[in-house]
Structures are given as structure tokens and as C-alpha cells.
Amino acid sequence: MINFIIAVGHTASGNIGCGVVDRLDESNCTRAIGALVAEYLKQKGYGVNLLRIDKSNSYSCEDCYERADQANEIANTKYIKLYVEIHINAGGGTGPEVLVFGKSDVIYVLIHILNQVQKK
């Protein structure tokens, strides 16, 4: 089975590192998008590991290392085709950014989801 790791950026809303919350709650949005991506992949028959960090006590990116450690543990026990981390930058920028390393059909899934997000 092909497996994916989908990690949502930012800690849980209201915690240090949760991102912008005044205009658009980045934490809640990344969690919603991550759940949609995971569900879509599961419906297509793929294995999905959804990672999120719900607490943080500093701005030193300790939660980033925790998420990376979790991903490494999963990758040591399963074949992972792609690791995706979803972030939203509501504090600036003009739209979604997607970085994909390597060749994978999952890019078409991401394009579909981004198109749906832009319609809302």
C-alpha cells in the first residue's frame, strides 16, 4: 500500500505558534484542509498518517521537531510515498503556496483541493 504523511502546520488555535487568528485562524484552516486531503486519499485507497501538534510552549519551533520526529518514526515502519506539510500565511502573501519535491500524482489531488478552497 502506498502511504502518505499529511502534517498540518501551526499548533492548535490559541497556543503559542498557532499562527494568525485575527483575520483567518491559520491553525483551524490547516486542520480542516489536512482532514480533507486525508479523507480524499483514503477514498482513493491510500494509507494516510495525519500529523498535528496541539500544544507548544515556545516560539523556537520545538513543535516542528516533534512533528519531524513523528514522521521519521512512521517512515521507519512504512513505505511513505510523500510527506506534505500544510501551512497558511494569512499575515501576508497572495494565495496558497505548494512545494512538492519529487514526482507524484498527489500534485493533482492538491490542485483539486486548492481549486475548491479558492471557490469558497
C-alpha positions in Angstrom: 0.0 0.0 0.0 1.2 3.5 -0.8 1.3 5.7 2.3 1.3 9.5 2.7 2.1 11.7 5.7 0.0 14.8 5.9 1.1 17.2 8.5 -0.8 20.4 9.4 1.2 23.5 10.3 0.8 25.6 13.3 -0.1 24.4 16.8 -3.7 24.3 18.0 -5.5 27.6 17.9 -4.9 29.7 21.0 -1.4 28.2 21.7 2.0 29.8 21.0 2.8 29.2 17.3 -0.8 28.8 16.2 -0.3 31.5 13.5 -2.5 34.4 12.7 -6.0 34.3 14.2 -7.5 37.8 13.8 -8.3 37.6 10.0 -8.2 33.9 9.4 -7.4 31.3 12.0 -4.4 29.6 10.3 -4.5 26.6 12.8 -8.1 25.8 12.2 -7.8 26.2 8.5 -4.7 23.9 8.2 -6.5 21.3 10.2 -9.6 21.5 8.0 -7.6 21.3 4.8 -5.5 18.4 6.2 -8.6 16.4 7.1 -9.9 16.9 3.5 -6.7 15.8 1.9 -6.5 12.8 4.2 -10.1 11.8 3.5 -9.6 12.2 -0.2 -6.5 10.0 -0.2 -8.2 7.3 1.9 -11.2 7.2 -0.5 -8.6 6.5 -3.3 -7.3 3.6 -1.3 -4.1 5.1 0.1 -2.7 4.9 3.6 -2.7 8.2 5.4 -0.9 9.4 8.5 -2.3 12.8 9.7 0.1 14.6 12.0 -0.6 17.7 14.1 0.8 19.4 17.1 -1.7 20.6 19.6 0.5 22.4 22.1 3.6 24.4 22.2 5.4 26.3 24.9 7.9 28.4 22.8 8.5 30.1 19.5 11.7 28.1 19.0 10.0 25.7 16.6 10.2 22.8 19.1 6.8 21.6 17.7 8.4 21.4 14.2 11.0 19.0 15.5 8.3 16.9 17.3 6.4 16.6 14.1 9.5 15.7 12.2 10.3 13.0 14.8 6.8 11.6 14.4 7.2 11.5 10.6 10.6 9.7 10.9 9.1 7.1 13.2 6.3 6.4 10.7 8.7 6.3 7.8 10.8 3.7 9.6 7.9 1.3 9.7 6.0 2.1 6.5 6.9 3.0 2.9 6.0 6.6 2.6 5.5 7.9 -0.9 5.1 11.6 0.1 5.3 13.9 3.1 3.2 17.0 2.9 3.0 19.8 5.4 0.2 22.3 5.1 0.6 25.9 6.2 -1.3 29.1 5.7 0.3 32.5 5.8 -2.7 34.8 6.5 -0.3 37.6 7.7 0.8 38.3 4.1 1.1 36.7 0.7 -1.5 36.5 -2.1 -2.6 32.9 -2.1 -1.8 29.2 -1.5 1.8 28.0 -1.9 2.5 24.4 -2.6 6.0 22.9 -2.7 6.3 19.4 -4.0 9.6 17.6 -4.1 9.8 14.5 -6.4 7.3 13.2 -8.9 3.9 12.1 -7.6 0.3 12.1 -8.8 -0.6 13.6 -5.5 0.0 17.0 -7.0 -3.2 16.6 -8.9 -5.0 15.9 -5.6 -3.6 19.1 -4.2 -4.5 21.2 -7.3 -8.1 19.9 -7.0 -8.3 20.8 -3.3 -6.7 24.2 -3.8 -9.2 24.9 -6.6 -12.1 24.0 -4.2 -10.6 26.3 -1.4 -10.4 29.2 -3.9 -14.1 28.8 -4.8 -15.2 29.4 -1.2 
